[in-house]
Amino acid sequence: MVDTKQHVKASEDKMKFAIEYLDEQLSHIRAGKANPKILDCVKVPYYGSLVPLTNVATVTVPDAKTIMITPWEKKIIRDIEKAILDSEVGITPDNNGEIIRLGIPPLTEERRRQLAKQSKQEAESAKISIRNARRDAIEALKKSVKSDGVPEDVEKDAEGEVQKIHDKYIKKVEEIYAVKEKEIMTV
């Protein structure tokens, strides 16, 4: 009996991880507002190694359309600017010698649709992960009936519980996607 609870708990943990991963991926999609997370992929050369931008500068958002980067050492401002230009951020930095400003341009309708489509793909990937966790749990439960002698009614109850958890997390993915799509499509 404890064995079935372990399978249910393991599947729920995998589903929870899929939701956390989806949140992380969607936070990197630019929705027309300044978000410092879009700079997470930027690596800056610093004393011979590549380090994340946040390890060499302070990243702030003074308003909804601007990201401000204040390097801790003035001499690396050019390296930061080059790293941003070379990255996939797609925004040209404005360097005044002490700070770097990134002006977030307004999104075109076509770009909004592309970002919504990208968000939809991330949501679908999360749903697939959740379904795989459910499938793995059900397979493990069926094996426990054969190998460990778990009663079939206990196994069926555990399957029903896994299905309820699955439905809850699929609904959560759809809610997260709906919020992100609304954020992207709002002008």
N, C-alpha and C positions, 0 to 999 in steps of 0.2 A: 504493500500500500504506500509506503514511504517512497518507493521507487517511482510510482506514477506521479506523485507530487513533485519529485525532482525533475521529471520530464516536463511537466507543466511550467514549473518555475524557470527552467532553462529556456523554454520557448518564449516565455514572457520577457526574459532578459534580452534575448536576441531581438525581439520586436521593439523593445524600449530603445535599444541601441540604434535600430533603423530610424526611429523617430529623431533621436539626437543627431544622427548623421545628416538627415534631411534638413533639420534646422540649420546645421552648420553650412551645408551646401547652399541653401537658399539665402543665407546671410551674405554670401559672397556675390550674389547677383545684384548688380546695381539697378536701383529702381528710380533713378532721377533725383534722389536725395543723397546728401553727403553721408557716407558711412565709412568709418575708418577700417572696417573689415575688408574692404576691397583692396587694401594695401598689404594684406597678410601674405600674399605671394611674392612680394618684393624683397629681394635679398641684396644687401649692400656689401661690397668688399671692405673689410675692416681689419687691418693688421694681418693681412695674408689669408683671411678666410671669409666666406660668405655668411653673413648673419642677418636675421630678420630686421626689417626697418625699425621696428619698435625697440630693438636692443641698442640703437644708436641715436634715436631721436624721439621727441614727444610728438604724438599725433593727436590733434584736437579738431573739433568741428565747431567753429565760431558761429556759423549759420547753416541753413539748410542746403546751400549751394556751394560751400567752400570747405575744403579740408586744409588745415594748416600743419606743416611739419617744421618743428624747431629742432635742428641737430644739436647734440650735446657738445660737439666739437665743430668749430666753424670750418676747419680744413676739409671736412668730409662732405660739405654741402654739394660739391660738384659730383662726387660719387653717388650721392643719394639721387640727385637729379638724373644722372645717366641711368641708374638702376630703374627708376620710374619710367624713363623713356624706353628702355629695353624690355620692360615687363609687358604683360598683357592687359594692363589697366586701361590703356587707350586714351589717356588724358595727358596733355602737354603741361608740364610744371612751369610755374612762374617763380623765378628765383630773384630775390632782391639783395642777396649777399648775406642775409642773416636768417631768413626763413624762406620756406618754399610753400607756395599756395597752389592748390589744385582746384580750379573752378569746374564744378560739375555741370556739363552742358545739358540742356533740356533734351529729352529723348524724342526722336521722331516716332510717328505711328508705326512705321515698319520695324524700327528697333524695339519698340514696346512689344510688338507681336512676337519677335524673335525671343526676347527675354521671357515672355509668358510661355512660349513653347519649350524653352530650356527648363523653366521651372516645372512644367508638366512632366518632362522627361525625368527630372530628379524625383518627383513624386511617384512616378511609375516604378522607378528603381527601388524606392522605399517599399512600395506595395509588394514587389517581387520578393524582396528580402523577408518581409513579414509572412508572405505565403510559404516561402521556403522553410522558415522557422516552424510554421504550423505543420507542414508536411513531415519534417524531420521528427517532430514530437510525436505525431501519429504513428510513424513507422517504428519509433522506439517503443511506443506503448504496445503496438502489435507484437513486436519481438518479445516484450516482457511477458505477454500471455503465453507464448510458446516456450520460452526458455526459463522464466522464473516462476511460472505457475500462477500468475496473477489472474484472478477471476475475470471473465469476459465482461460482466456487468460493471465492474470497477473500471476496466479499461474503457468501456463505452462512456461512462460518466466523465472520465478524464478527457476523452476526445471531445465531448460536449463542452467542457470547460475551456479547452484549448481553442475551440471554435469561437466561443464567446469572447475570449481575449483577442483573438484574431480580428473579429468584427469591430471591437472597440478601437484597435490600433489602425485599422483601415479607415475608419471614420475620422480618426484624428489626423491621418495623412491628408484626407480630402479637405478637412477644415484648414489645416496649415496652408495647403495649396491655394484654397479659395482666398485666404487673407493675402497671400503673396501676389496672386493674380490681380486682386483689387488694387493693391499698392502699386503694381507696375502699370496698370492701365489707367490709373487716376492721373490726370494731367495737372 
